[in-house]
Amino acid sequence: MAKIEDNVTLKNITAHSKEYGFIFPSSEIYDGLSAAYDYGQNGVELKNNIKQFWWKAMVQMNENIVGLDASIFMHPTTWKASGHVDAFNDPMIDNKDSKKRYRADNLIEDYIQKIEGKINKEVTKAAKRFGDSFDEKQFKETNPRVLQNQEKIDRINARLKKCMDESDLGDLKALIEDLGIACPVSGTKNWTDVRQFNLMFSTELGSLAEGANKIYLRPETAQGIFVNYLNVQKSGRMRLPFGIAQIGKAFRNEIIARQFIFRMREFEQMEMQFFVKPGEELDWYEKWKTSRMKWHQALGLGNEKYRFHDHLNLAHYANAACDIEFDFPMGFKELEGVHSRTDFDLKAHEEHSGKKLQFFDPKEEKSYVPYVVETSVGLDRLFLSVLSAAYTEEKLADGSSRTVLKLPPFLAPVKVAVLPLVNKDGLPEKAREILAELQLEFNTQYDPKDAIGRRYRRQDAIGTPFCVTIDNDTLADNTVTIRERDSMEQKRVSVDELVATLREAVSMTKLLKQLV
Ligand code: ATP
């Protein structure tokens, strides 16, 4: 078997997801809704398995972490306290000719990327010219054209950062004009002013007659945890350090949502807020960084696909922060954030609610507001990382090709397919008997139609790790053939051993043990 194409594109993943029931555009019969997606019959299974792996590792395996399922609607003051009403903004700009809308900072970032492209071109050219003796570092430090471009990038980055930090929308527009950035659609530089755009969706609670109140769809799940800090601490008799974990939907009116499920307007987060004694937060931050990276790597998608990106410019409430980035088809991008958020959120909720949100420390005999370290991962981005690492097109020894999802077996939507070799001679009856046994433990599929090769391909395409074939020998000696997805190897096992063999092969427990 040989890989046909190393360069898996987002287009491949999007098309495969739709064709095989993983992800559909939302309300597609009405031409879809931008940046909203529906998880299909296989997608929902894969997503649930990812959630389960997170929940088990986070809640079940840590005696000082408990779960929560807070409502999406929250008292509107929550978002005033958290800073989202005043500051959860992106700068937007419109081109007056094409009427297209952009994020002003993204236009500048794309411009920087183009200059980076020029540098890379110079490097590739020189590498070809110098052959084995090429020293990339030295070349970048001495080549005048590269140096000039790098200086340009640094200058633009510094000005962009200043504009963003100081919300200087006038200079942001001036920067776009100074760089001569044109609209990719109309090609003109006829821009509106830059305006701040709040990313929260709002709606009204209650009927107008009752006096409706403006409320928001939560833009993050974290605030549901903060406002329940005391409820959980008291009812669970929790002592510091302890954590509260939650999986749930979040909504952001992203100015431009693109790249499939990477940036959606409705998405799901898996967040954990870890409450610690002030002064201990940076130790815990380091521990959670390590622990989260280990969790990602346990999925077995390839350790080289992950890297940390430490934030040098911290948000006003954080005293340390990093992203765990994944090598998506469009390059390394943020998958999860780990943030040391100090006591910013709990203090803000104390001020706005007038309620104390503190912990009485029996050793110190005093109360204080705990500090918080949070881990926050997007479930949909995680799904995309799994799918893009698993998607493989292969050329087989007989000259044919197949598309196979090499999913970690414990995440696969269907664990085992039961296939009677022919749809007669008592084989379907025997196959259904075996199916009934397997269904008690695994998500299974029964497929009696078409040549066996085509049935295998269908299962490969959805990532089913095992196919069990029932043939005439099964009737005689109660054995079946198990075919493994990646190696395509087949072996004969007794029906009596089938459940135990499969249980071992698709076990999540094995993976969880690596995390202990
Ligand atoms: P980005 O910089 O990509 O907009 P962010 O830094 O705003 O992300 P956080 O607020 O830290 O993201 O949210 C935590 C996680 O939630 C992110 O790491 C990401 O996995 C996920 N997430 C955030 N926004 C979206 C979105 N629009 N669609 C899908 N997942 C998202």
Boltz pocket constraint, residues with backbone or C-beta under 6 A from the ligand:
constraints:
  - pocket:
      binder: B
      contacts: [[A, 220], [A, 252], [A, 254], [A, 261], [A, 262], [A, 263], [A, 264], [A, 265], [A, 267], [A, 268], [A, 269], [A, 334], [A, 335], [A, 336], [A, 337], [A, 376], [A, 377], [A, 378], [A, 379], [A, 380], [A, 381]]
      max_distance: 6.0
